[in-house]
């Protein structure tokens, strides 16, 4: 079976743009995000550099886990506008730079807005 990848990716982009525009007018209070929880500054910088060079978020998460760089915790979650207001100015698919959190660092990727 042959799949037109360019059409599929175009549709994904359209959905992300529609989601972003909807969030700007509807002002959702929650966003679904993916996390990579990292143990230290070195791990956070290493994974961030991989992502900046075009690496896949999920492949980077898997690699970080395999190398023992991650902290325990869920990979997916929901954050509120009150917790992370900067997320609500972004487009789904945006990956944010490492932020200090608890004993380590977290890199987040905006997956979708929720009502």
ROTIZA-522201 format. One record per residue (C-alpha): residue number from 1; x, y, z. Coordinates in nm, 3 decimals, decimal comma. Example, Ala and Ser with C-alpha at 12.3 -4.5 7.8 and 13.67 -1.06 7.14 Angstrom:
2
+-----+---------+---------+---------+
|   k |       X |       Y |       Z |
+-----+---------+---------+---------+
|   1 |   1,230 |  -0,450 |   0,780 |
|   2 |   1,367 |  -0,106 |   0,714 |
+-----+---------+---------+---------+
***
This chain:
115
+-----+---------+---------+---------+
|   k |       X |       Y |       Z |
+-----+---------+---------+---------+
|   1 |   0,000 |   0,000 |   0,000 |
|   2 |   0,141 |   0,338 |  -0,101 |
|   3 |   0,078 |   0,638 |   0,120 |
|   4 |   0,115 |   0,998 |   0,001 |
|   5 |   0,334 |   1,123 |   0,284 |
|   6 |   0,345 |   1,483 |   0,162 |
|   7 |  -0,036 |   1,505 |   0,162 |
|   8 |  -0,051 |   1,347 |   0,507 |
|   9 |   0,211 |   1,590 |   0,646 |
|  10 |   0,027 |   1,880 |   0,486 |
|  11 |  -0,294 |   1,772 |   0,658 |
|  12 |  -0,112 |   1,750 |   0,991 |
|  13 |   0,021 |   2,103 |   0,943 |
|  14 |  -0,328 |   2,232 |   0,862 |
|  15 |  -0,466 |   2,068 |   1,178 |
|  16 |  -0,187 |   2,224 |   1,386 |
|  17 |  -0,257 |   2,569 |   1,240 |
|  18 |  -0,632 |   2,529 |   1,296 |
|  19 |  -0,562 |   2,419 |   1,654 |
|  20 |  -0,340 |   2,724 |   1,710 |
|  21 |  -0,595 |   2,968 |   1,563 |
|  22 |  -0,873 |   2,811 |   1,766 |
|  23 |  -0,664 |   2,850 |   2,081 |
|  24 |  -0,609 |   3,219 |   2,006 |
|  25 |  -0,984 |   3,287 |   1,984 |
|  26 |  -1,126 |   3,029 |   2,227 |
|  27 |  -0,851 |   3,072 |   2,489 |
|  28 |  -0,833 |   2,711 |   2,614 |
|  29 |  -0,724 |   2,659 |   2,972 |
|  30 |  -0,529 |   2,337 |   2,917 |
|  31 |  -0,271 |   2,198 |   2,678 |
|  32 |  -0,160 |   1,840 |   2,619 |
|  33 |   0,219 |   1,816 |   2,622 |
|  34 |   0,493 |   1,555 |   2,595 |
|  35 |   0,783 |   1,565 |   2,841 |
|  36 |   1,143 |   1,454 |   2,840 |
|  37 |   1,250 |   1,467 |   3,206 |
|  38 |   1,628 |   1,485 |   3,234 |
|  39 |   1,853 |   1,426 |   3,533 |
|  40 |   2,101 |   1,711 |   3,496 |
|  41 |   2,210 |   2,018 |   3,301 |
|  42 |   2,447 |   1,820 |   3,078 |
|  43 |   2,171 |   1,577 |   2,976 |
|  44 |   1,932 |   1,866 |   2,908 |
|  45 |   2,185 |   2,048 |   2,689 |
|  46 |   2,276 |   1,729 |   2,502 |
|  47 |   1,915 |   1,643 |   2,416 |
|  48 |   1,830 |   2,007 |   2,338 |
|  49 |   2,120 |   2,020 |   2,090 |
|  50 |   1,994 |   1,701 |   1,925 |
|  51 |   1,647 |   1,851 |   1,891 |
|  52 |   1,781 |   2,183 |   1,757 |
|  53 |   1,967 |   1,997 |   1,485 |
|  54 |   1,638 |   1,850 |   1,362 |
|  55 |   1,612 |   1,533 |   1,567 |
|  56 |   1,276 |   1,376 |   1,644 |
|  57 |   1,136 |   1,457 |   1,990 |
|  58 |   1,025 |   1,100 |   2,050 |
|  59 |   1,349 |   0,947 |   1,921 |
|  60 |   1,545 |   1,183 |   2,148 |
|  61 |   1,328 |   1,079 |   2,444 |
|  62 |   1,391 |   0,712 |   2,370 |
|  63 |   1,765 |   0,771 |   2,331 |
|  64 |   1,785 |   0,971 |   2,656 |
|  65 |   1,603 |   0,693 |   2,841 |
|  66 |   1,830 |   0,424 |   2,693 |
|  67 |   2,138 |   0,622 |   2,804 |
|  68 |   2,005 |   0,662 |   3,159 |
|  69 |   1,966 |   1,040 |   3,128 |
|  70 |   1,599 |   1,058 |   3,225 |
|  71 |   1,411 |   1,092 |   3,551 |
|  72 |   1,099 |   0,889 |   3,630 |
|  73 |   0,768 |   1,042 |   3,529 |
|  74 |   0,493 |   1,032 |   3,274 |
|  75 |   0,581 |   1,123 |   2,917 |
|  76 |   0,244 |   1,285 |   2,843 |
|  77 |   0,042 |   1,520 |   3,055 |
|  78 |  -0,179 |   1,824 |   3,067 |
|  79 |  -0,066 |   2,169 |   3,181 |
|  80 |  -0,285 |   2,466 |   3,256 |
|  81 |  -0,257 |   2,821 |   3,133 |
|  82 |  -0,184 |   2,928 |   3,492 |
|  83 |   0,111 |   2,682 |   3,518 |
|  84 |   0,276 |   2,753 |   3,180 |
|  85 |   0,129 |   3,061 |   3,005 |
|  86 |   0,408 |   3,064 |   2,743 |
|  87 |   0,280 |   2,738 |   2,596 |
|  88 |  -0,045 |   2,902 |   2,491 |
|  89 |   0,136 |   3,144 |   2,261 |
|  90 |   0,292 |   2,858 |   2,062 |
|  91 |   0,178 |   2,637 |   1,774 |
|  92 |   0,121 |   2,265 |   1,838 |
|  93 |   0,439 |   2,083 |   1,749 |
|  94 |   0,659 |   2,345 |   1,919 |
|  95 |   0,937 |   2,210 |   2,138 |
|  96 |   1,047 |   2,435 |   2,425 |
|  97 |   1,405 |   2,467 |   2,553 |
|  98 |   1,505 |   2,288 |   2,876 |
|  99 |   1,363 |   2,434 |   3,196 |
| 100 |   1,474 |   2,357 |   3,550 |
| 101 |   1,210 |   2,153 |   3,732 |
| 102 |   1,253 |   1,990 |   4,071 |
| 103 |   1,584 |   1,800 |   4,082 |
| 104 |   1,635 |   1,802 |   3,706 |
| 105 |   1,524 |   1,959 |   3,381 |
| 106 |   1,229 |   1,914 |   3,149 |
| 107 |   1,194 |   1,963 |   2,775 |
| 108 |   0,832 |   1,999 |   2,665 |
| 109 |   0,661 |   1,964 |   2,329 |
| 110 |   0,313 |   2,110 |   2,274 |
| 111 |   0,090 |   1,836 |   2,135 |
| 112 |  -0,255 |   2,000 |   2,133 |
| 113 |  -0,481 |   2,246 |   2,309 |
| 114 |  -0,774 |   2,120 |   2,515 |
| 115 |  -1,094 |   2,299 |   2,608 |
+-----+---------+---------+---------+
***
